[in-house]
Amino acid sequence: MCTPASDSLSAGNPGITHTPLLKSKLHDAADQEVIVWDTEYAPGAVNPRHLHPAAITFRVLSGTGIWQEDGKPPITLHAGDSLLVPAGTVHSHWNPSNTEPLRFLEFIVAQEGKGGSIRRP
């Protein structure tokens, strides 16, 4: 059964919207689910340091985004680029543009209920 995911990810992040596209249990893996978000960052929007308990794949649809893992230089992604962030990786990402929105898809396969993000100071 496929159901839309809830939009709890946007709370506390002005200028960031997450539109749920899919949330579905994986039939061949106990307690595993797949989640897909259509995410948009307004110009200048920032998602501060956080981690995901599961790996997450980003696919940029439009605009330019900056992703930075702790201890590593920032990576600039453009429309058509993808990035896999391993589970537990502390990172941040933002839209560096003052005029253009950033839009990307997020793909997560996680233990049921563990697909969200956890803030880091």
For each residue, the residues with C-beta under 8 A, 3 or more apart:
1: 24 25
2: 22 23 24
3: 23 24
4: 20 21 22 23
5: 20 21 22 23 35 36 37 115
6: 20
7: 10 17 18 19 20
8: 11 116
9: 13 16 18 37 39 116 117
10: 7 13 16 17 18
11: 8
12:
13: 9 10 16 45 46 47
14: 45
15: 41 42 43 44 45 95
16: 9 10 13 39 40 41 42 45 47
17: 7 10 39 40
18: 7 9 10 37 38 39 106
19: 7 37 38 39 40
20: 4 5 6 7 23 35 36 37 38
21: 4 5 36 37 38 105
22: 2 4 5 34 35 36
23: 2 3 4 5 20 33 34 35 36
24: 1 2 3 33 34
25: 1 32 33 112
26: 29 32 33 34 109
27:
28:
29: 26 32
30:
31: 111 112
32: 25 26 29 109 110 111 112
33: 23 24 25 26 109 110 111 112 115
34: 22 23 24 26 107 108 109
35: 5 20 22 23 106 107 108 109 110 115
36: 5 20 21 22 23 105 106 107 108
37: 5 9 18 19 20 21 105 106 108
38: 18 19 20 21 61 103 105
39: 9 16 17 18 19 103 104 105 106
40: 16 17 19 101 102 103
41: 15 16 45 47 63 65 94 95 101 102 103
42: 15 16 45 95 101
43: 15 95 97 98 99 100 101
44: 15 94 95 96 97 98
45: 13 14 15 16 41 42 94 95 102
46: 13 92 93 94 95
47: 13 16 41 50 92 93 94
48: 92 119
49: 70 90 91 92 119 120 121
50: 47 90 91 92 117 118 119 120
51: 88 89 90 91 117 118 120
52: 55 56 85 87 88 89 108 110 115 116 117 118
53: 87 88 110 111 114 115 116 118
54: 87 108 109 110 111 114 115
55: 52 84 85 86 87 108 109
56: 52 84 85 106 107 108
57: 82 83 84 85 106 107 108
58: 65 67 77 82 83 85 93 104 105 106
59: 81 82 104 105 107
60: 63 64 65 77 78 79 80 81 82 102 103 104
61: 38 79 103 104 105
62: 79 100 101 102 103
63: 41 60 79 95 97 100 101 102 103
64: 60 76 77 78 79 95 96 97 100 102
65: 41 58 60 76 77 93 94 95 96 102 104
66: 74 75 76 77 93 94 95 96
67: 58 74 75 77 83 85 91 92 93
68: 72 73 74 75 91 92 93
69: 72 85 89 90 91
70: 49 89 90 91
71:
72: 68 69 75
73: 68
74: 66 67 68
75: 66 67 68 72 83
76: 64 65 66 96
77: 58 60 64 65 66 67 81 82 83 104
78: 60 64 81
79: 60 61 62 63 64
80: 60
81: 59 60 77 78
82: 57 58 59 60 77
83: 57 58 67 75 77
84: 55 56 57
85: 52 55 56 57 58 67 69 89 91
86: 55 89
87: 52 53 54 55
88: 51 52 53
89: 51 52 69 70 85 86
90: 49 50 51 69 70 120
91: 49 50 51 67 68 69 70 85
92: 46 47 48 49 50 67 68
93: 46 47 58 65 66 67 68
94: 41 44 45 46 47 65 66
95: 15 41 42 43 44 45 46 63 64 65 66 100 101 102
96: 44 64 65 66 76
97: 43 44 63 64 100 101 102
98: 43 44
99: 43
100: 43 62 63 64 95 97
101: 40 41 42 43 62 63 95 97
102: 40 41 45 60 62 63 64 65 95 97
103: 38 39 40 41 60 61 62 63
104: 39 58 59 60 61 65 77
105: 21 36 37 38 39 58 59 61
106: 18 35 36 37 39 56 57 58
107: 34 35 36 56 57 59
108: 34 35 36 37 52 54 55 56 57 115
109: 26 32 33 34 35 54 55
110: 32 33 35 52 53 54 114 115
111: 31 32 33 53 54 114
112: 25 31 32 33
113:
114: 53 54 110 111
115: 5 33 35 52 53 54 108 110
116: 8 9 52 53
117: 9 50 51 52
118: 50 51 52 53
119: 48 49 50
120: 49 50 51 90
121: 49
